[in-house]
Amino acid sequence: ALKGKYSTRKHVLVVDDNTMMLKLIKEHLHEVYDVATAVSGKIALKFLERKKTDLILLDYEMPEENGPAVLAQLRANEETKDIPVVFLTGVTETKKSYLLKPVNRDKLLSTIKKLIG
């Protein structure tokens, strides 16, 4: 589906309780992707009730609902269960769907590209 009237750009939703982080990631991505940001899982889920996204960058450690809790809700919902999710984390994990903070722009773009083009 086309996003917006003329845009064929892929859409990325970034979820992080740190607004500086959101700003930084948006700057990394905005030349290539349409970017929406949410400061909590709740806001992200509300956003997704109205709009579609191609990929979600999700902070792993957030107050109230952490990344895994938000992911569980995404997966439980028919509308959002197939959206690729990449965790943003300060914790070192070897799983491929994690990006370490501070996020490296090239790595960020190549990870997203692999998943959604």
Residue pairs with C-beta under 8 A, 6 or more apart in sequence:
1 52
2 8
3 9
3 10
3 11
3 34
3 52
4 34
7 34
9 32
9 33
9 34
10 33
10 34
10 54
10 55
10 112
10 116
10 117
11 33
11 34
11 35
11 36
11 51
11 52
11 53
11 54
11 55
12 29
12 33
12 34
12 35
12 36
12 53
12 54
12 55
12 56
12 57
12 112
13 35
13 36
13 37
13 38
13 44
13 47
13 48
13 53
13 55
13 56
13 57
14 22
14 25
14 26
14 29
14 35
14 36
14 37
14 38
14 56
14 57
15 37
15 38
15 39
15 40
15 41
15 43
15 44
15 56
15 57
15 58
15 59
15 62
15 67
15 70
16 22
16 25
16 37
16 39
16 57
16 58
16 59
16 62
16 88
17 39
17 40
17 59
17 62
17 63
18 59
19 39
21 59
21 88
21 101
21 103
22 37
22 39
24 102
24 103
25 35
25 37
25 57
25 88
25 103
25 108
26 35
26 37
28 103
28 105
28 108
28 109
29 35
29 108
29 109
29 112
32 109
33 112
36 47
36 51
36 53
38 44
38 47
40 62
40 64
40 65
41 58
41 62
41 64
41 65
41 66
41 67
41 69
41 70
41 73
42 64
42 65
44 56
44 58
44 70
45 70
45 73
45 74
45 80
47 53
48 74
48 79
48 80
49 79
53 83
54 83
54 84
54 116
55 83
55 84
55 85
55 86
55 112
55 115
55 116
56 74
56 83
56 84
56 85
56 86
57 86
57 88
57 99
57 108
57 112
58 67
58 70
58 71
58 85
58 86
58 87
58 88
59 67
59 87
59 88
59 89
60 66
60 67
60 68
60 87
60 88
60 89
60 90
60 91
60 98
61 67
61 89
61 90
61 91
62 70
67 87
67 88
67 89
71 85
71 87
74 80
74 81
74 83
74 85
75 81
84 97
84 115
84 116
85 97
86 97
86 98
86 99
86 111
86 112
86 115
87 93
87 97
87 98
87 99
88 98
88 99
88 101
88 103
89 98
89 99
89 100
89 101
90 100
90 101
92 100
99 107
99 108
99 111
